[in-house]
Amino acid sequence: MATIYREIDANLNVLSGKTVGIIGYGNLGRPVANNLRDSSLRVMVGLREDFTRDHARDDGFAPQDIESIIPRCHILMLFLPDEVVSEVYLERISPFLARGHLLVFASGYNIAFGFVEPPPFVDVGLIAPRTIGEAVRSRFLDGSGFYSFVGVGQDATGGTLETLLALAKAMGSLRAGAIEVSIDQEAQLDLFVQQAILPAFHHVMTTAAEVLLELGYPPEAVMLDMIISGEFTDYLSRASERGLLHALRLSSLTGQYGIFSRLHRFKELKLEGLMEATLDEIRNGDFSTEWSREYENGYPRLTRLLQAQEKQTLYALEQGALERLK
Ligand SMILES: NC(=O)c1ccc[n+]([C@@H]2O[C@H](COP(=O)([O-])OP(=O)(O)OC[C@H]3O[C@@H](n4cnc5c(N)ncnc54)[C@H](OP(=O)(O)O)[C@@H]3O)[C@@H](O)[C@H]2O)c1
């Protein structure tokens, strides 16, 4: 069973006198920097010369070059896109690392797949929120907190877990809770959910819409019933609070009978094999190698895939329905 940490398990005193360097001020870096500062921590922001510097200045930080903040920080939290981390780490972070530094990643990706290999004299940890950056800030402000995965990658000082938990508390995560996992597990789970569940969901939704539209059902009615009404959001929200079975049981008896009596049709799709193949590709590093090549070449396949998606008439109909209904 996994260990779950809550506020009582962390001591903010371990952070006293320490400076936290936030590297990257995008979706997640920005809310974390603000949460930590609101928890009275000393925070510095390190960025390249680019547009997120303005966001940091707007929020009252004085952003500096990444390399210049490293010697002045005890803890370095990386909030850069996964595919750029290894390059930035090699050029702007690793030459300036010293004994006692703690490197904190927001995703296990680069450590798990070997793109970053920190020296043995630094501590390495993971605090990976299980929600989007916006919610990291709003749930800090409303006091509800958000779930995270925490993990120790390297423990040179012997105090890595204690410091990670204090940081997770200061970020606001421990009000909900943090589950301890290995860095490999976090990286694999994250990719698996993205690659095994979301494509299936997307495919089911678009196929259903295409079938209904082809048969002449009005686009507004189809889109409303499938997504715009928010019924799925409510369903998933109940499932996240009380479990999938509870959410299923909230449907009418007609609905429940329809769901359970037709479930086997989807079992015939042999999803297990597809999911195992997806997980194999993630675990043996094929996916991360493919994604690195994609980044080095300037995202050619991603660009083509996005363009192909955008051309689907379904999305235009969806936008039309949204405009008429919202
Ligand atoms: N997004 C989320 O809600 C979320 C949730 C959980 C975990 N995470 C994890 O958090 C990490 C950060 O994700 P994110 O969504 O916050 O990323 P993001 O918004 O795309 O991050 C952008 C930041 O990275 C900087 N950056 C981009 N390319 C750079 C480069 N080549 N050199 C230096 N700086 C560069 C950008 O600076 P410029 O202004 O200079 O471009 C900006 O400050 C990832 O590991 C992700 O898996 C994200």
The ligand as a Tripos MOL2 file, in Angstrom:
@<TRIPOS>MOLECULE
LIG
   48    52     1     0     0
SMALL
NO_CHARGES

@<TRIPOS>ATOM
      1 N1          0.6070   22.1620  -16.8630 N.am      1 LIG1
      2 C1          0.2150   21.5910  -15.7610 C.2       1 LIG1
      3 O1         -0.8620   21.8990  -15.2690 O.2       1 LIG1
      4 C2          1.0950   20.5400  -15.0750 C.ar      1 LIG1
      5 C3          0.5430   19.7320  -14.0530 C.ar      1 LIG1
      6 C4          1.3630   18.8020  -13.4180 C.ar      1 LIG1
      7 C5          2.7020   18.6900  -13.8010 C.ar      1 LIG1
      8 N2          3.2000   19.4770  -14.8160 N.ar      1 LIG1
      9 C6          4.6200   19.3600  -15.1620 C.3       1 LIG1
     10 O2          5.2220   20.6260  -14.9140 O.3       1 LIG1
     11 C7          6.2810   20.8530  -15.8300 C.3       1 LIG1
     12 C8          6.0660   22.1810  -16.5110 C.3       1 LIG1
     13 O3          4.8830   22.1110  -17.2780 O.3       1 LIG1
     14 P1          4.1110   23.4400  -17.7140 P.3       1 LIG1
     15 O4          2.8180   23.0130  -18.3330 O.co2     1 LIG1
     16 O5          4.0870   24.4250  -16.5730 O.co2     1 LIG1
     17 O6          5.0820   23.9770  -18.8660 O.3       1 LIG1
     18 P2          4.9240   25.2980  -19.7200 P.3       1 LIG1
     19 O7          3.7810   26.1340  -19.2760 O.co2     1 LIG1
     20 O8          4.9780   24.9310  -21.1630 O.co2     1 LIG1
     21 O9          6.2970   25.9950  -19.2970 O.3       1 LIG1
     22 C9          6.7110   27.0660  -19.9010 C.3       1 LIG1
     23 C10         7.9420   27.6350  -19.1620 C.3       1 LIG1
     24 O10         9.1220   26.9730  -19.6300 O.3       1 LIG1
     25 C11         9.9770   27.9550  -20.2140 C.3       1 LIG1
     26 N3         10.7130   27.3970  -21.3560 N.ar      1 LIG1
     27 C12        10.1940   26.7620  -22.4400 C.ar      1 LIG1
     28 N4         11.1880   26.3780  -23.2680 N.ar      1 LIG1
     29 C13        12.3360   26.7940  -22.6930 C.ar      1 LIG1
     30 C14        13.7160   26.7010  -23.0600 C.ar      1 LIG1
     31 N5         14.0930   26.0740  -24.1830 N.pl3     1 LIG1
     32 N6         14.6410   27.2480  -22.2310 N.ar      1 LIG1
     33 C15        14.2810   27.8560  -21.0840 C.ar      1 LIG1
     34 N7         12.9900   27.9770  -20.6720 N.ar      1 LIG1
     35 C16        12.0420   27.4520  -21.4820 C.ar      1 LIG1
     36 C17         9.0150   29.0480  -20.6780 C.3       1 LIG1
     37 O11         9.7190   30.2480  -20.7790 O.3       1 LIG1
     38 P3          9.5760   31.2400  -22.0380 P.3       1 LIG1
     39 O12         8.6590   32.3120  -21.6270 O.co2     1 LIG1
     40 O13        10.9680   31.7180  -22.1760 O.co2     1 LIG1
     41 O14         9.0880   30.4320  -23.2090 O.co2     1 LIG1
     42 C18         8.0400   29.0870  -19.5070 C.3       1 LIG1
     43 O15         8.5380   29.8260  -18.4370 O.3       1 LIG1
     44 C19         6.2850   19.6500  -16.7720 C.3       1 LIG1
     45 O16         7.2190   18.7200  -16.2660 O.3       1 LIG1
     46 C20         4.8800   19.1000  -16.6380 C.3       1 LIG1
     47 O17         4.8360   17.7140  -16.9180 O.3       1 LIG1
     48 C21         2.4260   20.3970  -15.4430 C.ar      1 LIG1
@<TRIPOS>BOND
     1     1     2 1
     2     2     3 2
     3     2     4 1
     4     4     5 ar
     5     4    48 ar
     6     5     6 ar
     7     6     7 ar
     8     7     8 ar
     9     8     9 1
    10     8    48 ar
    11     9    10 1
    12     9    46 1
    13    10    11 1
    14    11    12 1
    15    11    44 1
    16    12    13 1
    17    13    14 1
    18    14    15 2
    19    14    16 1
    20    14    17 1
    21    17    18 1
    22    18    19 2
    23    18    20 1
    24    18    21 1
    25    21    22 1
    26    22    23 1
    27    23    24 1
    28    23    42 1
    29    24    25 1
    30    25    26 1
    31    25    36 1
    32    26    27 ar
    33    26    35 ar
    34    27    28 ar
    35    28    29 ar
    36    29    30 ar
    37    29    35 ar
    38    30    31 1
    39    30    32 ar
    40    32    33 ar
    41    33    34 ar
    42    34    35 ar
    43    36    37 1
    44    36    42 1
    45    37    38 1
    46    38    39 2
    47    38    40 1
    48    38    41 1
    49    42    43 1
    50    44    45 1
    51    44    46 1
    52    46    47 1
@<TRIPOS>SUBSTRUCTURE
     1 LIG1         1 GROUP 0 **** ****
